[in-house]
Amino acid sequence: MEYWEVAENFVREMHRKYLLRVNKPGNTPEPWKDFSEELLIARLSEEIEELEEAIKSGGNISDELLDVANFCMYLWAKLNMKKL
């Protein structure tokens, strides 16, 4: 599989997961705007721990990787908003 195909599939999965999350009552559609950098870093750390546990236990690694990637993206967006 080519890089662009991997990236395209990854973006589709990120979007699917986003839609599942944002449609839950009480969830904000743009958490990087509402959450502090410290909270985003803390949540990223929690997601990394969940990924490590999924790897050890044979859990849903793919989903946990998406969660880690989401918080990386949120933090990236939050930090880049300051530059605008």
PyMOL Python script that loads the backbone (N, CA, C, O; Angstrom):
from pymol import cmd

cmd.read_pdbstr("""\
ATOM      1  N   MET A   1       0.849  -1.171   0.000  1.00  0.00           N
ATOM      2  CA  MET A   1       0.000   0.000   0.000  1.00  0.00           C
ATOM      3  C   MET A   1       0.901   1.243   0.000  1.00  0.00           C
ATOM      4  O   MET A   1       1.888   1.306   0.733  1.00  0.00           O
ATOM      5  N   GLU A   2       0.553   2.202  -0.813  1.00  0.00           N
ATOM      6  CA  GLU A   2       1.298   3.453  -0.916  1.00  0.00           C
ATOM      7  C   GLU A   2       1.014   4.357   0.292  1.00  0.00           C
ATOM      8  O   GLU A   2      -0.011   4.215   0.958  1.00  0.00           O
ATOM      9  N   TYR A   3       1.931   5.282   0.559  1.00  0.00           N
ATOM     10  CA  TYR A   3       1.782   6.197   1.689  1.00  0.00           C
ATOM     11  C   TYR A   3       0.456   6.944   1.623  1.00  0.00           C
ATOM     12  O   TYR A   3      -0.259   7.022   2.621  1.00  0.00           O
ATOM     13  N   TRP A   4       0.120   7.497   0.449  1.00  0.00           N
ATOM     14  CA  TRP A   4      -1.105   8.280   0.328  1.00  0.00           C
ATOM     15  C   TRP A   4      -2.338   7.427   0.621  1.00  0.00           C
ATOM     16  O   TRP A   4      -3.330   7.944   1.134  1.00  0.00           O
ATOM     17  N   GLU A   5      -2.294   6.134   0.305  1.00  0.00           N
ATOM     18  CA  GLU A   5      -3.424   5.248   0.600  1.00  0.00           C
ATOM     19  C   GLU A   5      -3.544   5.012   2.103  1.00  0.00           C
ATOM     20  O   GLU A   5      -4.644   4.991   2.653  1.00  0.00           O
ATOM     21  N   VAL A   6      -2.410   4.837   2.750  1.00  0.00           N
ATOM     22  CA  VAL A   6      -2.412   4.669   4.208  1.00  0.00           C
ATOM     23  C   VAL A   6      -2.968   5.931   4.856  1.00  0.00           C
ATOM     24  O   VAL A   6      -3.827   5.852   5.734  1.00  0.00           O
ATOM     25  N   ALA A   7      -2.483   7.094   4.426  1.00  0.00           N
ATOM     26  CA  ALA A   7      -2.938   8.366   4.987  1.00  0.00           C
ATOM     27  C   ALA A   7      -4.431   8.571   4.745  1.00  0.00           C
ATOM     28  O   ALA A   7      -5.149   9.019   5.640  1.00  0.00           O
ATOM     29  N   GLU A   8      -4.895   8.251   3.561  1.00  0.00           N
ATOM     30  CA  GLU A   8      -6.316   8.409   3.237  1.00  0.00           C
ATOM     31  C   GLU A   8      -7.184   7.496   4.103  1.00  0.00           C
ATOM     32  O   GLU A   8      -8.215   7.926   4.621  1.00  0.00           O
ATOM     33  N   ASN A   9      -6.773   6.250   4.257  1.00  0.00           N
ATOM     34  CA  ASN A   9      -7.528   5.322   5.113  1.00  0.00           C
ATOM     35  C   ASN A   9      -7.518   5.787   6.566  1.00  0.00           C
ATOM     36  O   ASN A   9      -8.528   5.691   7.264  1.00  0.00           O
ATOM     37  N   PHE A  10      -6.383   6.285   7.011  1.00  0.00           N
ATOM     38  CA  PHE A  10      -6.265   6.777   8.381  1.00  0.00           C
ATOM     39  C   PHE A  10      -7.214   7.958   8.611  1.00  0.00           C
ATOM     40  O   PHE A  10      -7.899   8.019   9.631  1.00  0.00           O
ATOM     41  N   VAL A  11      -7.247   8.875   7.674  1.00  0.00           N
ATOM     42  CA  VAL A  11      -8.131  10.045   7.799  1.00  0.00           C
ATOM     43  C   VAL A  11      -9.595   9.597   7.824  1.00  0.00           C
ATOM     44  O   VAL A  11     -10.391  10.142   8.588  1.00  0.00           O
ATOM     45  N   ARG A  12      -9.948   8.639   7.022  1.00  0.00           N
ATOM     46  CA  ARG A  12     -11.333   8.123   7.035  1.00  0.00           C
ATOM     47  C   ARG A  12     -11.683   7.539   8.405  1.00  0.00           C
ATOM     48  O   ARG A  12     -12.759   7.794   8.945  1.00  0.00           O
ATOM     49  N   GLU A  13     -10.761   6.757   8.954  1.00  0.00           N
ATOM     50  CA  GLU A  13     -11.008   6.161  10.273  1.00  0.00           C
ATOM     51  C   GLU A  13     -11.072   7.230  11.367  1.00  0.00           C
ATOM     52  O   GLU A  13     -11.896   7.138  12.276  1.00  0.00           O
ATOM     53  N   MET A  14     -10.207   8.237  11.281  1.00  0.00           N
ATOM     54  CA  MET A  14     -10.245   9.340  12.246  1.00  0.00           C
ATOM     55  C   MET A  14     -11.596  10.050  12.164  1.00  0.00           C
ATOM     56  O   MET A  14     -12.188  10.381  13.192  1.00  0.00           O
ATOM     57  N   HIS A  15     -12.078  10.280  10.960  1.00  0.00           N
ATOM     58  CA  HIS A  15     -13.367  10.961  10.780  1.00  0.00           C
ATOM     59  C   HIS A  15     -14.518  10.113  11.318  1.00  0.00           C
ATOM     60  O   HIS A  15     -15.435  10.637  11.951  1.00  0.00           O
ATOM     61  N   ARG A  16     -14.472   8.809  11.067  1.00  0.00           N
ATOM     62  CA  ARG A  16     -15.511   7.911  11.590  1.00  0.00           C
ATOM     63  C   ARG A  16     -15.544   7.971  13.108  1.00  0.00           C
ATOM     64  O   ARG A  16     -16.612   8.076  13.712  1.00  0.00           O
ATOM     65  N   LYS A  17     -14.385   7.906  13.711  1.00  0.00           N
ATOM     66  CA  LYS A  17     -14.307   7.938  15.173  1.00  0.00           C
ATOM     67  C   LYS A  17     -14.764   9.296  15.711  1.00  0.00           C
ATOM     68  O   LYS A  17     -15.425   9.370  16.747  1.00  0.00           O
ATOM     69  N   TYR A  18     -14.413  10.352  15.010  1.00  0.00           N
ATOM     70  CA  TYR A  18     -14.842  11.699  15.391  1.00  0.00           C
ATOM     71  C   TYR A  18     -16.369  11.793  15.392  1.00  0.00           C
ATOM     72  O   TYR A  18     -16.960  12.325  16.332  1.00  0.00           O
ATOM     73  N   LEU A  19     -16.996  11.284  14.353  1.00  0.00           N
ATOM     74  CA  LEU A  19     -18.458  11.360  14.273  1.00  0.00           C
ATOM     75  C   LEU A  19     -19.121  10.579  15.399  1.00  0.00           C
ATOM     76  O   LEU A  19     -20.145  11.009  15.931  1.00  0.00           O
ATOM     77  N   LEU A  20     -18.549   9.439  15.768  1.00  0.00           N
ATOM     78  CA  LEU A  20     -19.092   8.682  16.891  1.00  0.00           C
ATOM     79  C   LEU A  20     -18.982   9.483  18.183  1.00  0.00           C
ATOM     80  O   LEU A  20     -19.899   9.462  19.005  1.00  0.00           O
ATOM     81  N   ARG A  21     -17.878  10.182  18.367  1.00  0.00           N
ATOM     82  CA  ARG A  21     -17.633  10.944  19.578  1.00  0.00           C
ATOM     83  C   ARG A  21     -18.472  12.212  19.647  1.00  0.00           C
ATOM     84  O   ARG A  21     -19.072  12.508  20.680  1.00  0.00           O
ATOM     85  N   VAL A  22     -18.514  12.947  18.569  1.00  0.00           N
ATOM     86  CA  VAL A  22     -19.166  14.260  18.580  1.00  0.00           C
ATOM     87  C   VAL A  22     -20.685  14.133  18.686  1.00  0.00           C
ATOM     88  O   VAL A  22     -21.353  15.068  19.126  1.00  0.00           O
ATOM     89  N   ASN A  23     -21.224  13.010  18.294  1.00  0.00           N
ATOM     90  CA  ASN A  23     -22.673  12.827  18.352  1.00  0.00           C
ATOM     91  C   ASN A  23     -23.171  12.392  19.731  1.00  0.00           C
ATOM     92  O   ASN A  23     -24.374  12.209  19.920  1.00  0.00           O
ATOM     93  N   LYS A  24     -22.271  12.225  20.685  1.00  0.00           N
ATOM     94  CA  LYS A  24     -22.667  11.881  22.052  1.00  0.00           C
ATOM     95  C   LYS A  24     -23.036  13.166  22.794  1.00  0.00           C
ATOM     96  O   LYS A  24     -22.330  14.169  22.679  1.00  0.00           O
ATOM     97  N   PRO A  25     -24.131  13.146  23.550  1.00  0.00           N
ATOM     98  CA  PRO A  25     -24.533  14.348  24.293  1.00  0.00           C
ATOM     99  C   PRO A  25     -23.426  14.839  25.226  1.00  0.00           C
ATOM    100  O   PRO A  25     -22.787  14.047  25.919  1.00  0.00           O
ATOM    101  N   GLY A  26     -23.211  16.137  25.234  1.00  0.00           N
ATOM    102  CA  GLY A  26     -22.235  16.750  26.125  1.00  0.00           C
ATOM    103  C   GLY A  26     -20.844  16.877  25.539  1.00  0.00           C
ATOM    104  O   GLY A  26     -20.003  17.571  26.109  1.00  0.00           O
ATOM    105  N   ASN A  27     -20.578  16.228  24.416  1.00  0.00           N
ATOM    106  CA  ASN A  27     -19.257  16.333  23.795  1.00  0.00           C
ATOM    107  C   ASN A  27     -19.187  17.572  22.914  1.00  0.00           C
ATOM    108  O   ASN A  27     -20.128  17.891  22.187  1.00  0.00           O
ATOM    109  N   THR A  28     -18.088  18.242  22.989  1.00  0.00           N
ATOM    110  CA  THR A  28     -17.868  19.425  22.171  1.00  0.00           C
ATOM    111  C   THR A  28     -17.268  19.012  20.825  1.00  0.00           C
ATOM    112  O   THR A  28     -16.444  18.099  20.776  1.00  0.00           O
ATOM    113  N   PRO A  29     -17.668  19.672  19.733  1.00  0.00           N
ATOM    114  CA  PRO A  29     -17.130  19.278  18.430  1.00  0.00           C
ATOM    115  C   PRO A  29     -15.671  19.684  18.210  1.00  0.00           C
ATOM    116  O   PRO A  29     -15.001  19.122  17.344  1.00  0.00           O
ATOM    117  N   GLU A  30     -15.177  20.640  18.974  1.00  0.00           N
ATOM    118  CA  GLU A  30     -13.804  21.121  18.790  1.00  0.00           C
ATOM    119  C   GLU A  30     -13.107  21.249  20.144  1.00  0.00           C
ATOM    120  O   GLU A  30     -12.879  22.359  20.626  1.00  0.00           O
ATOM    121  N   PRO A  31     -12.767  20.104  20.762  1.00  0.00           N
ATOM    122  CA  PRO A  31     -12.216  20.144  22.119  1.00  0.00           C
ATOM    123  C   PRO A  31     -10.900  20.884  22.238  1.00  0.00           C
ATOM    124  O   PRO A  31     -10.575  21.382  23.315  1.00  0.00           O
ATOM    125  N   TRP A  32     -10.137  20.970  21.169  1.00  0.00           N
ATOM    126  CA  TRP A  32      -8.865  21.674  21.255  1.00  0.00           C
ATOM    127  C   TRP A  32      -9.071  23.154  21.542  1.00  0.00           C
ATOM    128  O   TRP A  32      -8.164  23.818  22.042  1.00  0.00           O
ATOM    129  N   LYS A  33     -10.256  23.681  21.230  1.00  0.00           N
ATOM    130  CA  LYS A  33     -10.536  25.094  21.501  1.00  0.00           C
ATOM    131  C   LYS A  33     -10.927  25.311  22.961  1.00  0.00           C
ATOM    132  O   LYS A  33     -10.613  26.346  23.548  1.00  0.00           O
ATOM    133  N   ASP A  34     -11.610  24.331  23.539  1.00  0.00           N
ATOM    134  CA  ASP A  34     -12.145  24.473  24.894  1.00  0.00           C
ATOM    135  C   ASP A  34     -11.204  23.963  25.980  1.00  0.00           C
ATOM    136  O   ASP A  34     -11.281  24.419  27.121  1.00  0.00           O
ATOM    137  N   PHE A  35     -10.322  23.029  25.648  1.00  0.00           N
ATOM    138  CA  PHE A  35      -9.465  22.395  26.640  1.00  0.00           C
ATOM    139  C   PHE A  35      -8.116  23.103  26.714  1.00  0.00           C
ATOM    140  O   PHE A  35      -7.598  23.591  25.710  1.00  0.00           O
ATOM    141  N   SER A  36      -7.566  23.147  27.905  1.00  0.00           N
ATOM    142  CA  SER A  36      -6.235  23.736  28.085  1.00  0.00           C
ATOM    143  C   SER A  36      -5.182  22.800  27.509  1.00  0.00           C
ATOM    144  O   SER A  36      -5.430  21.611  27.304  1.00  0.00           O
ATOM    145  N   GLU A  37      -4.007  23.354  27.252  1.00  0.00           N
ATOM    146  CA  GLU A  37      -2.894  22.533  26.780  1.00  0.00           C
ATOM    147  C   GLU A  37      -2.559  21.450  27.804  1.00  0.00           C
ATOM    148  O   GLU A  37      -2.267  20.310  27.441  1.00  0.00           O
ATOM    149  N   GLU A  38      -2.603  21.813  29.081  1.00  0.00           N
ATOM    150  CA  GLU A  38      -2.292  20.854  30.146  1.00  0.00           C
ATOM    151  C   GLU A  38      -3.282  19.688  30.135  1.00  0.00           C
ATOM    152  O   GLU A  38      -2.890  18.532  30.292  1.00  0.00           O
ATOM    153  N   LEU A  39      -4.567  20.002  29.949  1.00  0.00           N
ATOM    154  CA  LEU A  39      -5.574  18.940  29.910  1.00  0.00           C
ATOM    155  C   LEU A  39      -5.364  18.048  28.693  1.00  0.00           C
ATOM    156  O   LEU A  39      -5.474  16.827  28.796  1.00  0.00           O
ATOM    157  N   LEU A  40      -5.065  18.639  27.555  1.00  0.00           N
ATOM    158  CA  LEU A  40      -4.824  17.841  26.349  1.00  0.00           C
ATOM    159  C   LEU A  40      -3.615  16.928  26.521  1.00  0.00           C
ATOM    160  O   LEU A  40      -3.640  15.776  26.088  1.00  0.00           O
ATOM    161  N   ILE A  41      -2.562  17.433  27.147  1.00  0.00           N
ATOM    162  CA  ILE A  41      -1.366  16.611  27.391  1.00  0.00           C
ATOM    163  C   ILE A  41      -1.702  15.477  28.364  1.00  0.00           C
ATOM    164  O   ILE A  41      -1.266  14.341  28.173  1.00  0.00           O
ATOM    165  N   ALA A  42      -2.464  15.783  29.388  1.00  0.00           N
ATOM    166  CA  ALA A  42      -2.856  14.753  30.357  1.00  0.00           C
ATOM    167  C   ALA A  42      -3.705  13.675  29.685  1.00  0.00           C
ATOM    168  O   ALA A  42      -3.503  12.483  29.918  1.00  0.00           O
ATOM    169  N   ARG A  43      -4.650  14.098  28.853  1.00  0.00           N
ATOM    170  CA  ARG A  43      -5.502  13.133  28.149  1.00  0.00           C
ATOM    171  C   ARG A  43      -4.687  12.315  27.155  1.00  0.00           C
ATOM    172  O   ARG A  43      -4.940  11.121  26.989  1.00  0.00           O
ATOM    173  N   LEU A  44      -3.710  12.935  26.488  1.00  0.00           N
ATOM    174  CA  LEU A  44      -2.841  12.200  25.582  1.00  0.00           C
ATOM    175  C   LEU A  44      -2.075  11.126  26.350  1.00  0.00           C
ATOM    176  O   LEU A  44      -1.939   9.997  25.879  1.00  0.00           O
ATOM    177  N   SER A  45      -1.587  11.475  27.511  1.00  0.00           N
ATOM    178  CA  SER A  45      -0.879  10.495  28.348  1.00  0.00           C
ATOM    179  C   SER A  45      -1.788   9.335  28.725  1.00  0.00           C
ATOM    180  O   SER A  45      -1.364   8.179  28.708  1.00  0.00           O
ATOM    181  N   GLU A  46      -3.041   9.640  29.066  1.00  0.00           N
ATOM    182  CA  GLU A  46      -4.007   8.582  29.402  1.00  0.00           C
ATOM    183  C   GLU A  46      -4.244   7.671  28.199  1.00  0.00           C
ATOM    184  O   GLU A  46      -4.309   6.450  28.339  1.00  0.00           O
ATOM    185  N   GLU A  47      -4.371   8.267  27.037  1.00  0.00           N
ATOM    186  CA  GLU A  47      -4.605   7.464  25.832  1.00  0.00           C
ATOM    187  C   GLU A  47      -3.402   6.588  25.510  1.00  0.00           C
ATOM    188  O   GLU A  47      -3.568   5.461  25.043  1.00  0.00           O
ATOM    189  N   ILE A  48      -2.191   7.090  25.755  1.00  0.00           N
ATOM    190  CA  ILE A  48      -0.988   6.279  25.539  1.00  0.00           C
ATOM    191  C   ILE A  48      -0.988   5.090  26.499  1.00  0.00           C
ATOM    192  O   ILE A  48      -0.626   3.978  26.115  1.00  0.00           O
ATOM    193  N   GLU A  49      -1.393   5.324  27.739  1.00  0.00           N
ATOM    194  CA  GLU A  49      -1.484   4.228  28.710  1.00  0.00           C
ATOM    195  C   GLU A  49      -2.514   3.188  28.258  1.00  0.00           C
ATOM    196  O   GLU A  49      -2.284   1.985  28.382  1.00  0.00           O
ATOM    197  N   GLU A  50      -3.651   3.658  27.732  1.00  0.00           N
ATOM    198  CA  GLU A  50      -4.673   2.739  27.230  1.00  0.00           C
ATOM    199  C   GLU A  50      -4.136   1.933  26.045  1.00  0.00           C
ATOM    200  O   GLU A  50      -4.435   0.746  25.913  1.00  0.00           O
ATOM    201  N   LEU A  51      -3.350   2.573  25.191  1.00  0.00           N
ATOM    202  CA  LEU A  51      -2.735   1.871  24.063  1.00  0.00           C
ATOM    203  C   LEU A  51      -1.784   0.797  24.573  1.00  0.00           C
ATOM    204  O   LEU A  51      -1.803  -0.334  24.088  1.00  0.00           O
ATOM    205  N   GLU A  52      -0.954   1.148  25.549  1.00  0.00           N
ATOM    206  CA  GLU A  52      -0.017   0.170  26.106  1.00  0.00           C
ATOM    207  C   GLU A  52      -0.762  -1.019  26.699  1.00  0.00           C
ATOM    208  O   GLU A  52      -0.337  -2.163  26.539  1.00  0.00           O
ATOM    209  N   GLU A  53      -1.866  -0.755  27.379  1.00  0.00           N
ATOM    210  CA  GLU A  53      -2.665  -1.835  27.966  1.00  0.00           C
ATOM    211  C   GLU A  53      -3.290  -2.702  26.872  1.00  0.00           C
ATOM    212  O   GLU A  53      -3.329  -3.926  26.999  1.00  0.00           O
ATOM    213  N   ALA A  54      -3.773  -2.081  25.812  1.00  0.00           N
ATOM    214  CA  ALA A  54      -4.361  -2.839  24.706  1.00  0.00           C
ATOM    215  C   ALA A  54      -3.310  -3.732  24.048  1.00  0.00           C
ATOM    216  O   ALA A  54      -3.610  -4.857  23.649  1.00  0.00           O
ATOM    217  N   ILE A  55      -2.096  -3.239  23.936  1.00  0.00           N
ATOM    218  CA  ILE A  55      -1.013  -4.041  23.352  1.00  0.00           C
ATOM    219  C   ILE A  55      -0.721  -5.248  24.243  1.00  0.00           C
ATOM    220  O   ILE A  55      -0.553  -6.363  23.750  1.00  0.00           O
ATOM    221  N   LYS A  56      -0.661  -5.021  25.550  1.00  0.00           N
ATOM    222  CA  LYS A  56      -0.365  -6.105  26.493  1.00  0.00           C
ATOM    223  C   LYS A  56      -1.481  -7.144  26.540  1.00  0.00           C
ATOM    224  O   LYS A  56      -1.216  -8.343  26.631  1.00  0.00           O
ATOM    225  N   SER A  57      -2.738  -6.678  26.478  1.00  0.00           N
ATOM    226  CA  SER A  57      -3.875  -7.569  26.671  1.00  0.00           C
ATOM    227  C   SER A  57      -4.490  -8.085  25.379  1.00  0.00           C
ATOM    228  O   SER A  57      -5.404  -8.909  25.408  1.00  0.00           O
ATOM    229  N   GLY A  58      -3.994  -7.606  24.255  1.00  0.00           N
ATOM    230  CA  GLY A  58      -4.579  -8.024  22.984  1.00  0.00           C
ATOM    231  C   GLY A  58      -5.893  -7.318  22.692  1.00  0.00           C
ATOM    232  O   GLY A  58      -6.741  -7.840  21.968  1.00  0.00           O
ATOM    233  N   GLY A  59      -6.057  -6.127  23.260  1.00  0.00           N
ATOM    234  CA  GLY A  59      -7.278  -5.347  23.050  1.00  0.00           C
ATOM    235  C   GLY A  59      -7.313  -4.702  21.675  1.00  0.00           C
ATOM    236  O   GLY A  59      -6.553  -5.081  20.783  1.00  0.00           O
ATOM    237  N   ASN A  60      -8.191  -3.732  21.506  1.00  0.00           N
ATOM    238  CA  ASN A  60      -8.381  -3.076  20.214  1.00  0.00           C
ATOM    239  C   ASN A  60      -7.301  -2.016  20.007  1.00  0.00           C
ATOM    240  O   ASN A  60      -7.503  -0.839  20.306  1.00  0.00           O
ATOM    241  N   ILE A  61      -6.176  -2.445  19.500  1.00  0.00           N
ATOM    242  CA  ILE A  61      -5.024  -1.565  19.310  1.00  0.00           C
ATOM    243  C   ILE A  61      -5.334  -0.479  18.290  1.00  0.00           C
ATOM    244  O   ILE A  61      -4.939   0.674  18.464  1.00  0.00           O
ATOM    245  N   SER A  62      -6.031  -0.841  17.240  1.00  0.00           N
ATOM    246  CA  SER A  62      -6.355   0.120  16.186  1.00  0.00           C
ATOM    247  C   SER A  62      -7.145   1.309  16.733  1.00  0.00           C
ATOM    248  O   SER A  62      -6.835   2.461  16.430  1.00  0.00           O
ATOM    249  N   ASP A  63      -8.157   1.022  17.532  1.00  0.00           N
ATOM    250  CA  ASP A  63      -8.966   2.093  18.133  1.00  0.00           C
ATOM    251  C   ASP A  63      -8.131   2.957  19.070  1.00  0.00           C
ATOM    252  O   ASP A  63      -8.269   4.180  19.080  1.00  0.00           O
ATOM    253  N   GLU A  64      -7.271   2.327  19.852  1.00  0.00           N
ATOM    254  CA  GLU A  64      -6.436   3.085  20.782  1.00  0.00           C
ATOM    255  C   GLU A  64      -5.441   3.966  20.042  1.00  0.00           C
ATOM    256  O   GLU A  64      -5.154   5.081  20.478  1.00  0.00           O
ATOM    257  N   LEU A  65      -4.912   3.474  18.926  1.00  0.00           N
ATOM    258  CA  LEU A  65      -4.025   4.300  18.110  1.00  0.00           C
ATOM    259  C   LEU A  65      -4.751   5.531  17.585  1.00  0.00           C
ATOM    260  O   LEU A  65      -4.179   6.620  17.537  1.00  0.00           O
ATOM    261  N   LEU A  66      -6.007   5.357  17.194  1.00  0.00           N
ATOM    262  CA  LEU A  66      -6.798   6.503  16.735  1.00  0.00           C
ATOM    263  C   LEU A  66      -7.015   7.499  17.869  1.00  0.00           C
ATOM    264  O   LEU A  66      -6.973   8.709  17.648  1.00  0.00           O
ATOM    265  N   ASP A  67      -7.248   6.997  19.080  1.00  0.00           N
ATOM    266  CA  ASP A  67      -7.418   7.902  20.223  1.00  0.00           C
ATOM    267  C   ASP A  67      -6.151   8.708  20.482  1.00  0.00           C
ATOM    268  O   ASP A  67      -6.216   9.914  20.722  1.00  0.00           O
ATOM    269  N   VAL A  68      -5.002   8.045  20.434  1.00  0.00           N
ATOM    270  CA  VAL A  68      -3.733   8.750  20.620  1.00  0.00           C
ATOM    271  C   VAL A  68      -3.562   9.792  19.526  1.00  0.00           C
ATOM    272  O   VAL A  68      -3.190  10.933  19.800  1.00  0.00           O
ATOM    273  N   ALA A  69      -3.832   9.405  18.298  1.00  0.00           N
ATOM    274  CA  ALA A  69      -3.691  10.330  17.171  1.00  0.00           C
ATOM    275  C   ALA A  69      -4.637  11.524  17.311  1.00  0.00           C
ATOM    276  O   ALA A  69      -4.262  12.650  16.986  1.00  0.00           O
ATOM    277  N   ASN A  70      -5.851  11.287  17.788  1.00  0.00           N
ATOM    278  CA  ASN A  70      -6.797  12.388  17.986  1.00  0.00           C
ATOM    279  C   ASN A  70      -6.251  13.417  18.959  1.00  0.00           C
ATOM    280  O   ASN A  70      -6.317  14.619  18.700  1.00  0.00           O
ATOM    281  N   PHE A  71      -5.716  12.951  20.072  1.00  0.00           N
ATOM    282  CA  PHE A  71      -5.203  13.912  21.048  1.00  0.00           C
ATOM    283  C   PHE A  71      -3.928  14.579  20.573  1.00  0.00           C
ATOM    284  O   PHE A  71      -3.660  15.723  20.941  1.00  0.00           O
ATOM    285  N   CYS A  72      -3.134  13.890  19.761  1.00  0.00           N
ATOM    286  CA  CYS A  72      -1.987  14.550  19.125  1.00  0.00           C
ATOM    287  C   CYS A  72      -2.486  15.661  18.211  1.00  0.00           C
ATOM    288  O   CYS A  72      -1.928  16.759  18.204  1.00  0.00           O
ATOM    289  N   MET A  73      -3.528  15.384  17.443  1.00  0.00           N
ATOM    290  CA  MET A  73      -4.079  16.384  16.536  1.00  0.00           C
ATOM    291  C   MET A  73      -4.680  17.556  17.317  1.00  0.00           C
ATOM    292  O   MET A  73      -4.475  18.714  16.953  1.00  0.00           O
ATOM    293  N   TYR A  74      -5.419  17.260  18.385  1.00  0.00           N
ATOM    294  CA  TYR A  74      -6.014  18.331  19.194  1.00  0.00           C
ATOM    295  C   TYR A  74      -4.926  19.247  19.754  1.00  0.00           C
ATOM    296  O   TYR A  74      -5.044  20.471  19.709  1.00  0.00           O
ATOM    297  N   LEU A  75      -3.877  18.641  20.276  1.00  0.00           N
ATOM    298  CA  LEU A  75      -2.778  19.414  20.847  1.00  0.00           C
ATOM    299  C   LEU A  75      -2.067  20.211  19.751  1.00  0.00           C
ATOM    300  O   LEU A  75      -1.717  21.373  19.961  1.00  0.00           O
ATOM    301  N   TRP A  76      -1.855  19.610  18.612  1.00  0.00           N
ATOM    302  CA  TRP A  76      -1.242  20.306  17.477  1.00  0.00           C
ATOM    303  C   TRP A  76      -2.086  21.512  17.087  1.00  0.00           C
ATOM    304  O   TRP A  76      -1.553  22.598  16.862  1.00  0.00           O
ATOM    305  N   ALA A  77      -3.407  21.324  17.004  1.00  0.00           N
ATOM    306  CA  ALA A  77      -4.309  22.421  16.633  1.00  0.00           C
ATOM    307  C   ALA A  77      -4.272  23.533  17.682  1.00  0.00           C
ATOM    308  O   ALA A  77      -4.212  24.715  17.342  1.00  0.00           O
ATOM    309  N   LYS A  78      -4.309  23.149  18.945  1.00  0.00           N
ATOM    310  CA  LYS A  78      -4.288  24.144  20.029  1.00  0.00           C
ATOM    311  C   LYS A  78      -2.997  24.971  19.985  1.00  0.00           C
ATOM    312  O   LYS A  78      -3.040  26.195  20.105  1.00  0.00           O
ATOM    313  N   LEU A  79      -1.872  24.315  19.815  1.00  0.00           N
ATOM    314  CA  LEU A  79      -0.594  25.016  19.787  1.00  0.00           C
ATOM    315  C   LEU A  79      -0.452  25.892  18.542  1.00  0.00           C
ATOM    316  O   LEU A  79       0.165  26.956  18.595  1.00  0.00           O
ATOM    317  N   ASN A  80      -1.017  25.447  17.433  1.00  0.00           N
ATOM    318  CA  ASN A  80      -0.927  26.231  16.203  1.00  0.00           C
ATOM    319  C   ASN A  80      -1.921  27.385  16.158  1.00  0.00           C
ATOM    320  O   ASN A  80      -1.733  28.324  15.384  1.00  0.00           O
ATOM    321  N   MET A  81      -2.972  27.338  16.968  1.00  0.00           N
ATOM    322  CA  MET A  81      -3.924  28.442  17.024  1.00  0.00           C
ATOM    323  C   MET A  81      -3.235  29.695  17.546  1.00  0.00           C
ATOM    324  O   MET A  81      -3.607  30.806  17.168  1.00  0.00           O
ATOM    325  N   LYS A  82      -2.240  29.533  18.406  1.00  0.00           N
ATOM    326  CA  LYS A  82      -1.517  30.666  18.977  1.00  0.00           C
ATOM    327  C   LYS A  82      -0.719  31.409  17.913  1.00  0.00           C
ATOM    328  O   LYS A  82      -0.457  32.605  18.044  1.00  0.00           O
ATOM    329  N   LYS A  83      -0.339  30.700  16.871  1.00  0.00           N
ATOM    330  CA  LYS A  83       0.485  31.287  15.820  1.00  0.00           C
ATOM    331  C   LYS A  83      -0.325  32.118  14.844  1.00  0.00           C
ATOM    332  O   LYS A  83       0.235  32.937  14.115  1.00  0.00           O
ATOM    333  N   LEU A  84      -1.634  31.921  14.820  1.00  0.00           N
ATOM    334  CA  LEU A  84      -2.490  32.624  13.861  1.00  0.00           C
ATOM    335  C   LEU A  84      -2.806  34.042  14.301  1.00  0.00           C
ATOM    336  O   LEU A  84      -3.516  34.763  13.600  1.00  0.00           O
TER     337      LEU A  84
END
""", "prot")
cmd.dss("prot")
cmd.show_as("cartoon", "prot")
cmd.util.cbc("prot")
cmd.orient("prot")
